[in-house]
């Protein structure tokens, strides 16, 4: 074999190693970029009730999630799994409905009954992971609260554009009313 042929074979071998090295670098960089993208995704429904303000039927105001909207205690609070309070004639009592999972996150309400009649609804949990969630719920939840107070029951119309939230709201409201022993 001539020296020229030997140099050509050596050059081809180095060229193949260079392509393999370049392919390895590109593959590693693409994998690292994919992992970073996956880790940066925020799972839906990861927002806890503590980070979203309560939307109250008292003039549609928002308050801290761990305080009643009027700043005072309104009486015993039943949890979603507790038995209904036997004293239907109690002046004022508060009952928390079940947290209902919807496509966009959980919805949960707390009701206040005065003289056995629905007098206030606080929305404790609702979808709020995205700006769109916040936009929808900023108009839908006050409307649902107003309808629930007017109807005195969970038989209310859904808000257009907030179908999933409306369904979760009415189901949670009905569970609270069932616990309270009404409707």
N, C-alpha and C positions, 0 to 999 in steps of 0.2 A: 504494500500500500504506500502510496506516495504521501509525502508530508502535507500536501494540499488537501488530499482526501481526509487525512486524519484531523486536520484543523476544521474542516467542514463538519465532520461528525461531532467534534467537541462543541462547536458553535450551535448545532442543532440540539444537542443535549442541554446546553445552557438555556437555549430559547424555550424548551419544553418546561424546564424548572421555573423559569420566569413567569410563564403563563399559569402554571400551577400555583405559584406563590400569589400572583395577582388575583386569581379566582378565590383562593383561600381568604385573602384580605377582604374582598368584596362580600363574600358570604358571611364572614364574621361581623362586618360592619352592618350588613342588613339584618342579621339576627339581633344584634345589640339594639338597633333602632326599633325593631319590632317589640322587643321586651320593654323598652322605655315607653313606647306608645301604649302597650297593654297595662303597664303599671300606672299610667297617668289617667286612665279611664276611671270615672267615678261611677260606682254601681248605683242604679236607681233604687230609691227607697232607703238609702242609708242615713237619711236625716232623722234624728231622733226627735221626740216630742219636745225635748228641752230646748232645741234650737229654733223652733218656730213659735211665733207669738200666738196666743189664743185670740181667736176672732169671736167677739161676743155679740149677742143680740142687743146689748145696751148701746144703741146708736152706732153699731158697727165698729166700735172701738176695738183696738188690739191691746192686750195686756200681757204681762209676763206669764209663762205657762204654769207656774206653780202658785199663782195667787188668784183669788176670785176677782172678777172684773170690777166689783164695787168696793174692793179693799177691805171687806169684812167677811167673816165666816158666815155661811148661810145655813149651817146645820150639818147633819151627818151626811157623809159621802159614801155611797155604796160603790164597791168595785164592780167590774164587769161580771165577776163570777159570784158575787154575793147574792144572798136571797133578798127579795124585796122587803122594804120596811113595812111592817104590819100596820103601823098607825097611819092610815090614809087621811085622817083628819088633822095631821100635824100642820102647823102654820106654814113653815117653809122647810123644804128639804132638797138636797142635791143628789143626783144619781148620775153616774158615769156609764155611758153605753160601751158596748164592745168596740174594739178597734177593728174596722173592716178593711181588709186588704183589697186595693183596687189595682188596676193596671199600672197606675202612676205612683202608688204609695198608699199608706194607710190613712183612713179617715176615722176620727173618733170625736164624739160630742159628749158634753156634760150638760144635763138639764137641771133647771131649778123649778120646783113646783111650789106654788103658793096656794094654800087652801085646796090642794088636789088639782089645780089647774096649771098648765104649762105657762111659766112667766118669763123664762129666760133660757137661752141656749148658748153655750160656749163651745166653739170648735177647738178641741185640744190638739188634734193631729190632722194634717192635711198635706197633700203633695206640695213640696216647695223646693225641689232640687234644682229646677231651672227657672230662668226668667219667665218663660212661658207658663210654667206652673203657677208662679206668683201672680202673673197677670190675670190668668183665668180665675184663680181663687179669690183675688181681691174684689172681684165683682160678683162671683157666684155665691160665695159663702154668706155675705150679708143678705143677699136675696133669699137664700134658703132659710136663714135664721128668721127673717121677716115672715116668710110664708108659714113656717112651723109655728110661730107664735100666733099668727092669725088663725090658722087651722086648729091649733091645739092638739095636733096629732102628727103622725108621720105620713099622712095622705096628702102629699104636696107634689107640685109639678117639678120636673127636672129643669135645670137651667140650660138653655141651649148653648152648646159649646163646652159644657162641663158635665157631660153625661156620666162619666165614671165617678167623678167627685159627688155628683147628685145621688147616684145609686148608693155609694158608700155612706153618705150623710144620712139618707133615709133609713138605711138598715141599722146604722148605729143609733139613730134617734129612736127607732122602734125598739131596739134592745133595751135602751134606757127606760122607755115608757113601760115595757113589759116588766122590767125589774121593779119599777115604781108601783106596779099593779094597776096601771091605767091603760086604756085603749088596747 
